[in-house]
Amino acid sequence: MNTSSILIHPEELTKKWIERTKALGYDALALHPRGGKRAPETLKEMLDWLKTPEYRSLIDYAKSIGLEIEYEFHAMGYLLPRELFPSHPEYFRMNDDGERTPDSNFCISNADAMNIVKENAKKLASSLYGSTHNFYFWADDIRGATCKCEKCRKLSPSDNNLIIMNEMLASVKEEIPDAKMAYLAYQDTLDAPTSVKPLGGIFLEYAPIDRDMTRPYSGQGENIAPSIEKIISFFGKSGSKVLEYWMDNSMFSNWQKPPKKYEPRRDVIAADLEFYRSLGFERVSSFACFLGDDYEALYGEPEIVELK
């Protein structure tokens, strides 16, 4: 692995977290607003914090000691505001029952909806204070939530996802020419696209949330390695990134507070790192949410694992 990063919730960012990340040899610290139904709201909260001198000073401090800053989040509910549904239901996805719904994502065949998403993605990229030019504007965090209208249903979830990422990247590049955009291989989009090709600057981010965290990933099915090799072959190894859950105490706490006590499975992490290295991934990262001040108040200093 060439570089490593760790993801925490924006409200967990402190000088102590920054120094811990640097001391453990990480190259980047990423801020991840919570997903789920509140994703648009938590993203807006973070963007408001990024306007304040106090929060910007933390970002500046992290960069001053050599850490890169990135932002990773489920973005569609923010990029296409759900408040538009009463006046423009055609912007939003059709479900399996043939009904338009604003619950998640959107109808990518609707040119007006796509233009709104693209324009808002451009504005959003420019508002991420101190960010690298790697952008992570993920689809909404709901399975089976692509549009099922006559045009969209012809596309696989992976093709649907890549079309959105291509369009957003092209728009962001108008303001940030060297911008890159992650294709998140996650849930319904773990398979390589088949009918759409990536725009230059799209890179693979592989996030196997459904895996068993108690044992090495490589042993959890004979098709795992071949399927990863196929999607890496499709996107290329350049910039390829693993997004894992080894230290994601929000997952281990079932996304509910108060957080549970966290104990890392160092044997699993070591085996997984070797597996991903053998496949050619260039970058590795892990969520490390629910390990902030409230965790320390309950259990003391969290045990964070170096990913080298």
C-alpha positions in Angstrom: 0.0 0.0 0.0 1.3 3.4 -0.9 -0.9 5.6 1.4 -3.4 5.2 4.2 -6.2 7.3 5.6 -8.8 7.1 8.4 -12.4 8.3 8.4 -14.1 10.0 11.4 -17.3 11.9 11.9 -16.9 15.7 11.6 -18.1 16.3 15.1 -15.3 14.0 16.4 -12.5 16.1 14.9 -10.1 17.4 17.6 -6.5 18.4 17.8 -5.9 15.1 19.6 -7.4 13.1 16.8 -5.3 15.0 14.3 -2.1 14.3 16.3 -3.0 10.6 16.8 -3.6 10.2 13.1 -0.2 11.7 12.2 1.6 9.7 15.0 0.3 6.4 13.6 1.7 7.2 10.2 -1.5 7.9 8.3 -1.2 10.1 5.2 -4.8 11.6 5.3 -7.7 12.2 7.6 -11.1 12.1 6.1 -14.3 13.6 7.4 -17.4 11.5 7.0 -20.8 13.0 7.8 -23.2 10.3 8.9 -25.2 8.5 6.2 -28.8 7.1 6.3 -31.9 9.3 6.1 -30.1 12.2 7.8 -27.3 12.3 5.3 -28.3 15.6 3.6 -28.7 17.2 7.1 -25.4 16.0 8.5 -23.6 17.1 5.3 -25.2 20.6 5.7 -24.0 20.7 9.3 -20.5 19.9 8.3 -20.5 22.6 5.6 -21.7 25.1 8.1 -18.8 24.2 10.5 -16.3 24.5 7.6 -17.3 28.2 7.4 -16.2 28.9 11.0 -12.7 30.1 12.0 -12.6 27.5 14.8 -13.2 24.5 12.6 -11.0 25.8 9.8 -8.2 26.2 12.3 -8.3 22.4 13.0 -8.1 21.7 9.2 -5.2 24.2 8.9 -3.4 22.5 11.8 -3.8 19.0 10.3 -2.4 20.2 7.0 0.5 22.1 8.8 1.7 18.8 10.3 1.6 17.0 6.9 -1.9 15.4 6.8 -4.1 15.6 3.8 -7.8 16.3 4.3 -10.5 14.6 2.4 -14.3 14.4 2.7 -16.4 11.3 2.0 -20.2 11.1 2.2 -23.5 9.9 0.7 -24.4 13.0 -1.4 -27.4 12.6 -3.6 -30.0 13.8 -1.1 -28.0 17.0 -0.8 -27.2 17.4 -4.5 -30.8 17.0 -5.6 -32.9 18.5 -2.7 -35.9 16.4 -1.8 -38.0 19.6 -1.4 -38.2 19.6 -5.2 -40.4 16.5 -5.3 -43.8 18.1 -5.1 -43.1 20.3 -8.1 -40.9 18.0 -10.1 -41.6 14.3 -9.2 -40.1 13.4 -12.6 -36.6 14.3 -11.2 -36.8 11.4 -8.8 -36.5 7.7 -9.1 -39.3 5.3 -10.0 -39.6 2.4 -7.6 -40.5 -1.2 -8.5 -44.3 -0.3 -8.3 -43.9 2.3 -11.0 -44.2 5.2 -8.5 -41.9 8.2 -8.3 -40.4 8.6 -4.8 -38.0 11.0 -3.2 -36.6 8.5 -0.8 -33.2 8.2 -2.4 -31.1 8.9 -5.5 -32.8 10.2 -8.6 -33.8 9.5 -12.2 -30.5 9.8 -14.1 -32.4 9.8 -17.4 -33.9 13.2 -16.6 -31.6 15.8 -18.0 -32.9 18.6 -15.8 -32.3 16.5 -12.7 -28.8 15.6 -13.8 -28.0 19.2 -14.5 -29.0 20.2 -11.0 -26.8 17.4 -9.5 -23.9 18.4 -11.7 -24.1 22.1 -10.8 -24.5 21.4 -7.1 -21.5 19.0 -7.2 -19.4 21.7 -8.7 -20.4 24.1 -5.9 -19.9 21.4 -3.2 -16.4 20.5 -4.4 -15.3 24.2 -4.1 -16.8 24.5 -0.6 -14.8 21.6 1.0 -12.2 23.6 2.9 -8.7 22.4 2.6 -9.6 19.3 0.6 -7.4 17.4 -1.7 -8.8 17.2 -5.3 -10.0 13.6 -4.7 -13.8 13.8 -4.3 -16.1 11.2 -2.8 -19.8 12.1 -3.6 -21.4 8.8 -3.1 -24.9 7.6 -4.1 -27.5 7.3 -1.3 -27.0 4.6 1.2 -30.0 2.4 0.3 -30.0 -1.0 -1.4 -31.9 -1.5 -4.6 -32.5 2.3 -4.9 -31.8 3.0 -8.5 -34.5 4.4 -10.8 -36.7 1.7 -12.4 -38.2 3.9 -15.1 -38.2 2.6 -18.7 -34.8 4.1 -19.6 -33.0 3.7 -16.3 -34.0 0.1 -15.6 -32.0 -1.0 -18.6 -28.8 -0.1 -16.7 -27.2 -2.1 -14.0 -26.7 -0.4 -10.6 -23.0 -0.2 -11.4 -23.6 1.4 -14.8 -26.1 3.8 -13.2 -23.5 4.8 -10.5 -20.7 5.3 -13.0 -22.9 7.6 -15.2 -23.5 9.8 -12.2 -19.8 9.9 -11.2 -18.7 10.7 -14.8 -21.2 13.5 -15.1 -20.3 15.0 -11.7 -16.6 14.8 -12.4 -16.9 16.5 -15.7 -18.7 19.4 -14.0 -16.3 19.6 -11.1 -13.4 19.7 -13.6 -14.7 23.0 -15.0 -13.6 24.6 -11.7 -10.9 22.2 -10.6 -9.2 20.8 -13.7 -7.2 18.1 -11.9 -10.2 16.8 -9.9 -10.7 13.1 -9.5 -13.9 11.3 -8.4 -14.4 8.0 -6.6 -16.5 5.2 -7.9 -17.8 3.6 -4.7 -18.0 -0.2 -5.1 -20.4 -0.9 -2.3 -23.6 -3.0 -1.8 -25.3 -3.1 -5.2 -22.3 -1.7 -7.1 -19.5 -4.2 -6.3 -19.6 -5.6 -9.8 -17.8 -3.8 -12.6 -20.0 -1.7 -14.9 -20.6 -3.3 -18.3 -22.0 -0.7 -20.7 -20.4 2.6 -19.4 -16.7 3.5 -19.4 -15.1 5.7 -16.7 -14.1 9.3 -17.5 -10.4 10.0 -17.0 -10.0 10.8 -13.3 -12.5 8.2 -12.0 -10.9 5.9 -9.5 -12.0 2.8 -7.7 -13.0 2.8 -4.0 -13.8 -0.7 -2.8 -16.0 -0.9 0.3 -17.3 -4.5 1.2 -19.7 -3.6 4.0 -21.4 -7.0 4.0 -18.3 -8.9 4.9 -17.7 -10.8 8.1 -15.4 -8.7 10.3 -14.4 -11.5 12.5 -12.2 -13.3 9.9 -10.0 -12.5 6.9 -11.9 -11.3 3.9 -10.0 -13.5 1.4 -11.5 -16.7 2.9 -15.1 -15.6 2.7 -15.9 -17.0 -0.7 -14.1 -18.4 -3.7 -15.4 -15.6 -6.0 -14.1 -12.7 -3.9 -10.6 -12.4 -5.3 -11.7 -12.9 -9.0 -14.5 -10.3 -8.6 -12.1 -7.7 -7.1 -9.6 -8.5 -9.9 -12.3 -7.9 -12.5 -13.3 -4.5 -11.1 -9.7 -3.4 -10.6 -9.0 -4.4 -14.2 -12.0 -2.3 -15.3 -11.0 0.9 -13.5 -7.2 0.3 -13.3 -5.0 0.2 -10.3 -4.1 3.9 -10.4 -5.5 5.6 -7.3 -7.4 2.4 -6.4 -8.5 2.5 -2.8 -9.9 0.1 -0.2 -12.4 1.5 2.3 -12.7 -0.9 5.1 -14.6 -1.2 8.5 -11.8 -2.6 10.7 -12.1 0.3 13.2 -15.7 1.4 12.5 -17.1 1.5 16.0 -20.3 3.0 14.7 -20.9 -0.3 12.8 -19.9 -2.4 15.9 -22.3 -0.2 18.0 -25.1 -0.8 15.4 -24.9 3.0 14.7 -26.4 3.8 18.1 -25.0 5.8 21.0 -23.6 5.2 23.6 -20.7 3.5 21.7 -19.7 0.0 22.6 -16.2 -0.9 23.7 -13.9 -1.4 20.7 -11.2 -4.0 20.5 -9.4 -4.3 17.1 -8.9 -7.7 15.4 -5.3 -7.2 14.5 -5.0 -10.6 13.0 -7.9 -9.9 10.6 -6.5 -6.5 9.7 -3.0 -7.9 9.0 -4.4 -10.6 6.8 -6.7 -8.3 4.9 -3.9 -5.8 4.3 -1.8 -8.5 2.7 -4.7 -9.7 0.6 -5.5 -6.2 -0.7 -1.8 -5.5 -1.3 -1.6 -8.7 -3.4 -4.4 -7.4 -5.6 -2.7 -4.2 -6.4 -4.6 -1.6 -4.4 -2.6 1.6 -4.0 -4.4 3.1 -1.0 -6.1 1.7 2.1 -8.5 3.4 4.5 -10.9 2.5 7.3 -13.8 4.1 9.1 -13.0 4.9 12.7 -16.2 6.5 13.8 -17.7 6.5 17.3 -14.2 6.8 18.9 -14.4 10.4 19.9 -14.5 12.2 23.2 -17.6 10.4 24.4 -15.9 7.1 23.7 -12.9 8.2 25.7 -15.1 9.3 28.6 -16.5 5.8 28.8 -13.5 3.6 28.0 -10.4 5.6 27.8 -8.0 6.0 24.8 -9.2 4.0 21.8 -6.9 1.5 20.3 -6.2 2.7 16.7 -4.3 0.4 14.4 -1.6 1.5 12.0 -2.4 0.5 8.4 1.0 -0.1 6.9 
